[in-house]
Amino acid sequence: MTDEANYDGAFDAIVVGAGLAGTAAALTMARRDLDVLVIERGTAPGTKNVFGGVMYTPTLRELVDVEDAPTERYVAEKRYGILSDDGDETAVTMRPQAWNDAPHNDSFTVIRRRFDEWFAEQAVDAGATLVTETTVTDLLKENGTIVGVQTDRPNGAIEAPVVVLAEGANSLVSEGADLKRTDDRKDVAVAVKEVRKFDRDVIEERFRLSGDAGAAYHYFGDGAVGDTVGGGYIYPNKRTISIGVAYRIEDAATRNRSPEDVLNDFKHHPAIAPLVRGGNMVEYSAHAIPEGGVDAMPDLVHDGAVIAGDAAGMVLNNGIHLEGTNMAIESGYHAGDAVADAIEQGRTNARALAPYEENVRNSFVVENLEHYDFFHELIADDRDFLFEDLPRALADAQREYFRMDKTSKDEHVSRAKARMLDATGGWFGAAKKAWKYRKVLS
């Protein structure tokens, strides 16, 4: 790694951003003997990258030795909890024994600063050049074709046949060059996260963990993020716990509660407070999450450039599946592979780079986005039911079902069932909602 480089025009490709997509692209191209320059605006890879905490590694394992990666814990447990604003929680927990066996369902918590630095080192070892503390301010064009980048360094114009734009959700360079439109705020979530440090034994006791096993806790309902569309999460690491919330920017802009207030309310919910109390805060961060789905994805290929990862909106966030790291790495790999093929052919126009978009659209990335494309509009339409009525109904029903008194069990069951049917609009309403949400679990 270096913050100085000889800009002598010898680069075959420039990668903007040393996140997961950018590094995967750079590593792929370097292993195919391309001279690659990676430009990162942070002091090191990962310093500008924020995410909840789980790295999904199927494609990563094909690129590097994951056992050497600086992971924190493998995810041995998933918990989904619905919180009411009265302090109630109704939760489902899964702990499949198979997740304790390698490769641990390809799910690990990581600290992005450590992981991204390590991942970038793999690209550098393969021959890529990494330049940090450098901001790409614009793209260079000749006759409509992208031929390099302009940076904030003195004499900072750098030319290359292809530019891989992997700049993340805040894709100002791509937008400034009219390669993508600015995301509508209904298609973007705001996320805030706090990381607190604890003794390792405290973490393992609170979350019932041992060894390198970890957990991923996800929460929904008005007890998690109020009357907004979104949710909260907790991820225990080795010596820290990540606590955060994510919800639509549109809700943040139209409600009189700051993201910090939403996070604080989540941390003080009676179901959450015992898990996160104490410790020392070592990090507080915020970031944007693109969640517009396939319809919000820009064109991925242009004359002399491709767009990958979060910059292309490749994030799946439907409440059940919270994925982005695997999509970023997958798209970065396909981008790097397509660029290498195009350069071998001596052509780097959009037609030559088109296999990148074709391969991404035929991969699990776009298939999964298309499968859940309906979901965000659906939850926005049903927000009152999902985030207010349902959490309260579940809390009332569970209290009634397990109530200990002299009333018969049949009567308790009848009352609990009536509470749930009331929330869903009776038998007909329940059937309609089951049909509407069938794809979530399909």
BAPA-858355 format. One line per field, with one value per residue (C-alpha): residue number from 1; residue in one letter; x, y, z. Coordinates in nm, 3 decimals, padded with zeros to 5 digits. Example, Ala and Ser with C-alpha at 12.3 -4.5 7.8 and 13.67 -1.06 7.14 Angstrom:
% residues 2
k	[1, 2]
r	[A, S]
u	[01.230, 01.367]
v	[-00.450, -00.106]
w	[00.780, 00.714]
//
This chain:
% residues 442
k	[1, 2, 3, 4, 5, 6, 7, 8, 9, 10, 11, 12, 13, 14, 15, 16, 17, 18, 19, 20, 21, 22, 23, 24, 25, 26, 27, 28, 29, 30, 31, 32, 33, 34, 35, 36, 37, 38, 39, 40, 41, 42, 43, 44, 45, 46, 47, 48, 49, 50, 51, 52, 53, 54, 55, 56, 57, 58, 59, 60, 61, 62, 63, 64, 65, 66, 67, 68, 69, 70, 71, 72, 73, 74, 75, 76, 77, 78, 79, 80, 81, 82, 83, 84, 85, 86, 87, 88, 89, 90, 91, 92, 93, 94, 95, 96, 97, 98, 99, 100, 101, 102, 103, 104, 105, 106, 107, 108, 109, 110, 111, 112, 113, 114, 115, 116, 117, 118, 119, 120, 121, 122, 123, 124, 125, 126, 127, 128, 129, 130, 131, 132, 133, 134, 135, 136, 137, 138, 139, 140, 141, 142, 143, 144, 145, 146, 147, 148, 149, 150, 151, 152, 153, 154, 155, 156, 157, 158, 159, 160, 161, 162, 163, 164, 165, 166, 167, 168, 169, 170, 171, 172, 173, 174, 175, 176, 177, 178, 179, 180, 181, 182, 183, 184, 185, 186, 187, 188, 189, 190, 191, 192, 193, 194, 195, 196, 197, 198, 199, 200, 201, 202, 203, 204, 205, 206, 207, 208, 209, 210, 211, 212, 213, 214, 215, 216, 217, 218, 219, 220, 221, 222, 223, 224, 225, 226, 227, 228, 229, 230, 231, 232, 233, 234, 235, 236, 237, 238, 239, 240, 241, 242, 243, 244, 245, 246, 247, 248, 249, 250, 251, 252, 253, 254, 255, 256, 257, 258, 259, 260, 261, 262, 263, 264, 265, 266, 267, 268, 269, 270, 271, 272, 273, 274, 275, 276, 277, 278, 279, 280, 281, 282, 283, 284, 285, 286, 287, 288, 289, 290, 291, 292, 293, 294, 295, 296, 297, 298, 299, 300, 301, 302, 303, 304, 305, 306, 307, 308, 309, 310, 311, 312, 313, 314, 315, 316, 317, 318, 319, 320, 321, 322, 323, 324, 325, 326, 327, 328, 329, 330, 331, 332, 333, 334, 335, 336, 337, 338, 339, 340, 341, 342, 343, 344, 345, 346, 347, 348, 349, 350, 351, 352, 353, 354, 355, 356, 357, 358, 359, 360, 361, 362, 363, 364, 365, 366, 367, 368, 369, 370, 371, 372, 373, 374, 375, 376, 377, 378, 379, 380, 381, 382, 383, 384, 385, 386, 387, 388, 389, 390, 391, 392, 393, 394, 395, 396, 397, 398, 399, 400, 401, 402, 403, 404, 405, 406, 407, 408, 409, 410, 411, 412, 413, 414, 415, 416, 417, 418, 419, 420, 421, 422, 423, 424, 425, 426, 427, 428, 429, 430, 431, 432, 433, 434, 435, 436, 437, 438, 439, 440, 441, 442]
r	[M, T, D, E, A, N, Y, D, G, A, F, D, A, I, V, V, G, A, G, L, A, G, T, A, A, A, L, T, M, A, R, R, D, L, D, V, L, V, I, E, R, G, T, A, P, G, T, K, N, V, F, G, G, V, M, Y, T, P, T, L, R, E, L, V, D, V, E, D, A, P, T, E, R, Y, V, A, E, K, R, Y, G, I, L, S, D, D, G, D, E, T, A, V, T, M, R, P, Q, A, W, N, D, A, P, H, N, D, S, F, T, V, I, R, R, R, F, D, E, W, F, A, E, Q, A, V, D, A, G, A, T, L, V, T, E, T, T, V, T, D, L, L, K, E, N, G, T, I, V, G, V, Q, T, D, R, P, N, G, A, I, E, A, P, V, V, V, L, A, E, G, A, N, S, L, V, S, E, G, A, D, L, K, R, T, D, D, R, K, D, V, A, V, A, V, K, E, V, R, K, F, D, R, D, V, I, E, E, R, F, R, L, S, G, D, A, G, A, A, Y, H, Y, F, G, D, G, A, V, G, D, T, V, G, G, G, Y, I, Y, P, N, K, R, T, I, S, I, G, V, A, Y, R, I, E, D, A, A, T, R, N, R, S, P, E, D, V, L, N, D, F, K, H, H, P, A, I, A, P, L, V, R, G, G, N, M, V, E, Y, S, A, H, A, I, P, E, G, G, V, D, A, M, P, D, L, V, H, D, G, A, V, I, A, G, D, A, A, G, M, V, L, N, N, G, I, H, L, E, G, T, N, M, A, I, E, S, G, Y, H, A, G, D, A, V, A, D, A, I, E, Q, G, R, T, N, A, R, A, L, A, P, Y, E, E, N, V, R, N, S, F, V, V, E, N, L, E, H, Y, D, F, F, H, E, L, I, A, D, D, R, D, F, L, F, E, D, L, P, R, A, L, A, D, A, Q, R, E, Y, F, R, M, D, K, T, S, K, D, E, H, V, S, R, A, K, A, R, M, L, D, A, T, G, G, W, F, G, A, A, K, K, A, W, K, Y, R, K, V, L, S]
u	[00.000, 00.116, -00.007, 00.241, 00.239, 00.399, 00.112, 00.290, -00.014, 00.081, -00.240, -00.480, -00.766, -00.851, -01.076, -01.253, -01.301, -01.122, -01.435, -01.543, -01.655, -01.353, -01.101, -01.264, -01.243, -00.881, -00.776, -00.942, -00.778, -00.435, -00.439, -00.500, -00.182, -00.343, -00.178, -00.448, -00.465, -00.705, -00.788, -00.927, -01.028, -00.988, -00.662, -00.687, -00.936, -01.235, -01.207, -01.499, -01.697, -01.980, -02.207, -02.402, -02.157, -02.202, -01.976, -02.115, -01.831, -01.932, -01.765, -01.492, -01.380, -01.324, -01.090, -00.893, -00.829, -01.105, -00.935, -00.663, -00.913, -00.956, -01.307, -01.459, -01.715, -01.905, -02.283, -02.409, -02.747, -03.005, -03.279, -03.574, -03.766, -04.079, -04.086, -04.387, -04.357, -04.499, -04.177, -04.290, -04.091, -04.201, -03.901, -03.790, -03.437, -03.251, -02.932, -02.873, -02.589, -02.460, -02.367, -02.098, -01.918, -01.692, -01.757, -02.013, -02.287, -02.041, -02.149, -01.902, -01.904, -01.611, -01.468, -01.460, -01.141, -00.946, -01.113, -01.096, -00.728, -00.654, -00.858, -00.683, -00.347, -00.445, -00.498, -00.167, 00.015, -00.134, 00.014, -00.241, -00.130, -00.326, -00.331, -00.505, -00.616, -00.701, -01.044, -01.166, -01.348, -01.452, -01.413, -01.203, -01.381, -01.284, -01.562, -01.805, -01.578, -01.439, -01.060, -00.956, -01.019, -00.944, -00.825, -00.766, -00.388, -00.161, -00.154, -00.414, -00.545, -00.486, -00.572, -00.664, -00.875, -01.135, -01.262, -01.441, -01.671, -01.707, -01.751, -02.032, -02.383, -02.273, -02.176, -02.103, -01.861, -02.105, -02.386, -02.172, -02.079, -02.446, -02.385, -02.663, -02.938, -02.950, -03.142, -03.493, -03.504, -03.771, -03.507, -03.243, -03.220, -03.025, -02.835, -02.670, -02.448, -02.273, -01.993, -01.934, -01.638, -01.680, -01.482, -01.508, -01.665, -01.941, -02.033, -02.029, -02.246, -02.506, -02.543, -02.482, -02.172, -01.856, -01.536, -01.569, -01.945, -02.146, -02.500, -02.707, -03.010, -03.261, -03.557, -03.869, -04.181, -04.250, -04.041, -03.739, -03.761, -04.089, -04.340, -04.080, -04.008, -03.695, -03.545, -03.268, -02.984, -02.723, -02.407, -02.167, -01.800, -01.507, -01.463, -01.729, -02.101, -02.244, -02.584, -02.771, -03.091, -03.172, -03.483, -03.592, -03.446, -03.794, -03.912, -03.611, -03.688, -04.059, -04.055, -03.937, -03.691, -03.324, -03.149, -02.964, -03.297, -03.423, -03.106, -03.125, -03.490, -03.397, -03.111, -03.344, -03.621, -03.664, -03.577, -03.260, -03.120, -02.989, -02.792, -02.614, -02.584, -02.243, -01.923, -01.733, -01.836, -01.549, -01.730, -02.034, -02.113, -02.388, -02.427, -02.674, -02.804, -02.943, -03.254, -03.441, -03.401, -03.368, -03.578, -03.334, -03.019, -02.835, -02.688, -02.384, -02.168, -02.061, -01.794, -01.482, -01.649, -01.851, -02.039, -02.027, -02.145, -02.343, -02.292, -02.509, -02.769, -02.678, -02.815, -03.091, -03.273, -03.612, -03.603, -03.541, -03.234, -02.993, -02.725, -02.483, -02.130, -02.175, -02.336, -02.054, -01.785, -01.977, -02.028, -01.665, -01.544, -01.761, -01.655, -01.286, -01.327, -01.516, -01.265, -00.976, -01.152, -01.223, -00.865, -00.738, -00.963, -00.829, -01.176, -01.322, -01.647, -01.984, -02.033, -01.702, -01.783, -02.142, -02.062, -02.024, -02.386, -02.502, -02.315, -02.439, -02.797, -02.765, -02.614, -02.777, -02.733, -03.003, -03.207, -03.246, -03.321, -03.589, -03.738, -03.796, -03.856, -04.216, -04.130, -04.042, -04.355, -04.557, -04.422, -04.465, -04.833, -04.875, -04.651, -04.918, -04.996, -04.635, -04.479, -04.766, -05.070, -04.884, -04.629, -04.907, -05.130, -04.849, -04.770, -05.136, -05.182, -04.878, -04.979, -05.327, -05.213, -04.977, -05.183, -05.206, -05.546, -05.857, -05.986, -05.969, -05.691, -05.954, -06.074, -05.719, -05.655, -05.980, -05.892, -05.537, -05.671, -05.931, -05.662, -05.457, -05.761, -05.867, -05.527, -05.533, -05.894, -06.058, -06.016, -06.052, -05.801, -05.555, -05.582, -05.524, -05.213, -05.076, -05.112, -04.951, -04.645, -04.602, -04.293, -04.099, -04.049, -04.051]
v	[00.000, 00.349, 00.704, 00.785, 00.636, 00.695, 00.810, 00.725, 00.611, 00.246, 00.133, -00.095, -00.015, 00.221, 00.114, 00.387, 00.264, -00.004, -00.160, -00.516, -00.469, -00.259, -00.490, -00.801, -00.639, -00.531, -00.874, -01.047, -00.817, -00.829, -01.208, -01.181, -00.974, -00.633, -00.323, -00.197, 00.122, 00.130, 00.477, 00.501, 00.830, 00.703, 00.677, 00.300, 00.059, 00.021, 00.354, 00.493, 00.169, 00.109, -00.193, -00.391, -00.667, -00.992, -01.089, -01.355, -01.544, -01.791, -01.594, -01.466, -01.824, -01.866, -01.564, -01.592, -01.820, -01.716, -01.897, -01.632, -01.346, -01.137, -01.252, -01.202, -01.481, -01.718, -01.683, -01.987, -01.836, -01.610, -01.443, -01.248, -01.048, -00.834, -00.555, -00.355, -00.005, -00.141, -00.336, -00.675, -00.910, -01.210, -01.389, -01.688, -01.824, -02.066, -02.250, -02.525, -02.752, -02.754, -02.385, -02.484, -02.683, -02.522, -02.320, -02.207, -02.123, -01.870, -01.610, -01.423, -01.102, -00.877, -00.535, -00.366, -00.165, -00.483, -00.695, -00.444, -00.373, -00.746, -00.795, -00.503, -00.656, -00.964, -00.745, -00.563, -00.894, -00.997, -00.688, -00.408, -00.058, 00.099, 00.475, 00.608, 00.953, 01.042, 01.148, 01.099, 01.421, 01.348, 01.120, 01.204, 01.173, 01.187, 01.192, 01.054, 00.768, 00.748, 00.740, 00.794, 00.993, 01.333, 01.330, 01.596, 01.541, 01.791, 01.697, 01.441, 01.333, 00.960, 00.779, 00.416, 00.228, 00.126, 00.267, 00.044, 00.260, 00.091, 00.406, 00.285, 00.416, 00.782, 00.754, 01.117, 01.046, 00.822, 01.069, 01.368, 01.196, 01.118, 00.744, 00.704, 00.918, 01.032, 00.775, 00.868, 00.895, 00.623, 00.389, 00.463, 00.375, 00.560, 00.343, 00.440, 00.208, 00.211, -00.028, -00.092, -00.274, -00.543, -00.823, -01.134, -01.340, -01.078, -01.110, -01.488, -01.502, -01.258, -01.426, -01.787, -01.822, -02.025, -02.036, -01.849, -01.895, -01.577, -01.460, -01.219, -01.061, -00.870, -00.675, -00.520, -00.339, -00.002, -00.103, -00.123, 00.181, 00.348, 00.416, 00.386, 00.118, -00.058, -00.249, -00.285, -00.531, -00.658, -00.845, -00.970, -00.975, -01.106, -00.799, -00.563, -00.552, -00.373, -00.215, -00.035, 00.064, 00.115, 00.273, 00.470, 00.816, 00.930, 00.846, 01.017, 01.331, 01.345, 01.257, 01.468, 01.213, 01.201, 00.871, 00.910, 00.927, 00.616, 00.425, 00.537, 00.427, 00.090, 00.042, 00.120, -00.120, -00.373, -00.664, -00.494, -00.306, -00.614, -00.722, -00.391, -00.223, -00.108, -00.126, 00.160, 00.313, 00.284, 00.376, 00.570, 00.587, 00.647, 00.557, 00.516, 00.182, 00.156, -00.060, 00.033, -00.313, -00.397, -00.104, 00.141, -00.019, 00.199, 00.077, -00.121, -00.076, 00.234, 00.320, 00.281, 00.216, -00.028, 00.024, -00.236, -00.305, -00.055, 00.211, -00.008, -00.065, -00.430, -00.471, -00.705, -00.581, -00.741, -00.803, -01.176, -01.147, -00.859, -00.901, -00.679, -00.801, -01.115, -00.914, -00.660, -00.928, -01.117, -00.806, -00.701, -01.039, -01.027, -00.668, -00.754, -01.062, -00.875, -00.588, -00.833, -01.002, -00.668, -00.548, -00.874, -00.805, -00.451, -00.296, -00.129, 00.021, -00.069, -00.354, -00.513, -00.475, -00.601, -00.954, -00.797, -00.686, -01.010, -01.223, -01.017, -01.036, -01.414, -01.448, -01.482, -01.105, -00.990, -01.309, -01.239, -00.872, -00.961, -01.223, -00.968, -00.665, -00.648, -00.628, -00.265, -00.129, -00.391, -00.307, 00.066, 00.004, -00.218, -00.021, 00.032, -00.340, -00.460, -00.212, -00.129, -00.359, -00.689, -00.637, -00.539, -00.826, -01.080, -00.945, -00.957, -01.306, -01.455, -01.305, -01.446, -01.788, -01.842, -01.663, -01.855, -01.822, -02.031, -01.984, -02.289, -02.329, -02.343, -01.997, -01.858, -02.008, -01.860, -01.514, -01.528, -01.636, -01.360, -01.099, -01.208, -01.226, -00.881, -00.741, -00.911, -00.826, -01.159, -01.490, -01.328, -01.057, -01.314, -01.519, -01.208, -01.112, -01.467, -01.460, -01.114, -01.215, -01.569, -01.475, -01.365, -01.726, -01.878]
w	[00.000, -00.076, -00.093, -00.370, -00.716, -01.055, -01.275, -01.600, -01.795, -01.760, -01.593, -01.774, -01.536, -01.251, -00.963, -00.768, -00.411, -00.210, -00.065, -00.128, -00.489, -00.585, -00.424, -00.573, -00.916, -00.863, -00.736, -01.031, -01.285, -01.120, -01.128, -01.501, -01.535, -01.570, -01.425, -01.188, -00.983, -00.685, -00.554, -00.198, -00.039, 00.318, 00.509, 00.457, 00.303, 00.532, 00.714, 00.512, 00.497, 00.740, 00.761, 01.016, 01.076, 00.876, 00.588, 00.353, 00.190, -00.088, -00.369, -00.138, -00.073, -00.446, -00.448, -00.122, 00.173, 00.413, 00.699, 00.685, 00.693, 01.012, 01.096, 01.441, 01.489, 01.264, 01.285, 01.475, 01.564, 01.405, 01.602, 01.466, 01.722, 01.688, 01.946, 02.059, 02.202, 02.528, 02.590, 02.460, 02.237, 02.032, 01.884, 01.680, 01.727, 01.498, 01.595, 01.332, 01.440, 01.082, 01.114, 01.364, 01.094, 00.833, 00.626, 00.888, 00.638, 00.489, 00.748, 00.973, 01.169, 01.085, 01.162, 00.823, 00.884, 00.958, 00.694, 00.410, 00.476, 00.465, 00.148, -00.022, 00.073, -00.128, -00.434, -00.376, -00.337, -00.671, -00.834, -00.792, -00.686, -00.400, -00.343, -00.031, 00.089, -00.269, -00.391, -00.746, -00.835, -01.193, -01.491, -01.796, -02.128, -02.493, -02.752, -02.493, -02.389, -02.035, -02.048, -01.686, -01.370, -01.223, -00.861, -00.597, -00.618, -00.797, -01.164, -01.064, -01.404, -01.453, -01.775, -01.829, -02.085, -01.823, -01.491, -01.239, -01.028, -00.689, -00.483, -00.258, -00.194, -00.206, -00.571, -00.646, -00.931, -01.118, -01.066, -01.164, -01.489, -01.563, -01.546, -01.291, -01.147, -00.787, -00.584, -00.480, -00.103, -00.087, -00.232, 00.031, 00.400, 00.666, 00.911, 01.237, 01.436, 01.769, 01.864, 02.234, 02.388, 02.654, 02.814, 02.601, 02.879, 02.920, 02.554, 02.560, 02.871, 02.743, 02.405, 02.517, 02.300, 02.323, 02.120, 01.792, 01.763, 01.717, 01.652, 01.444, 01.613, 01.399, 01.533, 01.383, 01.495, 01.652, 01.951, 01.722, 01.496, 01.588, 01.312, 01.034, 00.775, 00.895, 01.185, 01.440, 01.486, 01.731, 01.632, 01.900, 01.796, 02.001, 02.223, 02.090, 02.018, 01.715, 01.777, 01.503, 01.329, 00.962, 00.816, 00.511, 00.465, 00.365, 00.716, 00.872, 00.674, 00.757, 01.127, 01.416, 01.549, 01.462, 01.379, 01.709, 01.893, 01.714, 01.806, 02.170, 02.196, 02.048, 02.296, 02.588, 02.488, 02.774, 02.543, 02.416, 02.716, 02.904, 02.598, 02.533, 02.873, 02.989, 02.794, 02.635, 02.304, 02.054, 01.732, 01.616, 01.246, 00.993, 00.629, 00.344, 00.216, -00.138, -00.136, -00.451, -00.603, -00.970, -01.089, -00.928, -01.071, -01.324, -01.652, -01.541, -01.850, -02.041, -02.294, -02.082, -01.743, -01.533, -01.206, -00.927, -00.572, -00.366, -00.633, -00.855, -00.581, -00.525, -00.174, -00.055, 00.254, 00.306, 00.680, 00.649, 00.427, 00.493, 00.230, 00.044, 00.106, -00.103, -00.383, -00.382, -00.409, -00.677, -00.888, -00.838, -00.958, -01.270, -01.337, -01.314, -01.530, -01.801, -01.804, -01.842, -02.135, -02.301, -02.269, -02.414, -02.713, -02.741, -02.704, -02.396, -02.522, -02.373, -02.617, -02.521, -02.151, -02.187, -02.058, -01.712, -01.699, -01.858, -01.603, -01.307, -01.428, -01.463, -01.113, -00.774, -00.728, -00.967, -00.930, -00.558, -00.612, -00.867, -00.637, -00.361, -00.582, -00.463, -00.096, -00.027, -00.187, -00.001, 00.343, 00.277, 00.199, 00.509, 00.747, 01.014, 01.023, 01.018, 01.258, 01.495, 01.477, 01.437, 01.720, 01.961, 01.853, 01.895, 02.240, 02.345, 02.199, 02.371, 02.705, 02.665, 02.544, 02.838, 03.104, 03.431, 03.599, 03.653, 03.299, 03.074, 02.818, 02.545, 02.643, 02.642, 02.297, 02.171, 02.301, 02.159, 01.820, 01.828, 01.897, 01.597, 01.369, 01.479, 01.380, 01.039, 00.955, 01.029, 00.849, 00.509, 00.595, 00.731, 00.412, 00.199, 00.399, 00.387, 00.009, -00.019, 00.184, 00.052, -00.152, 00.155, 00.259, -00.088]
//
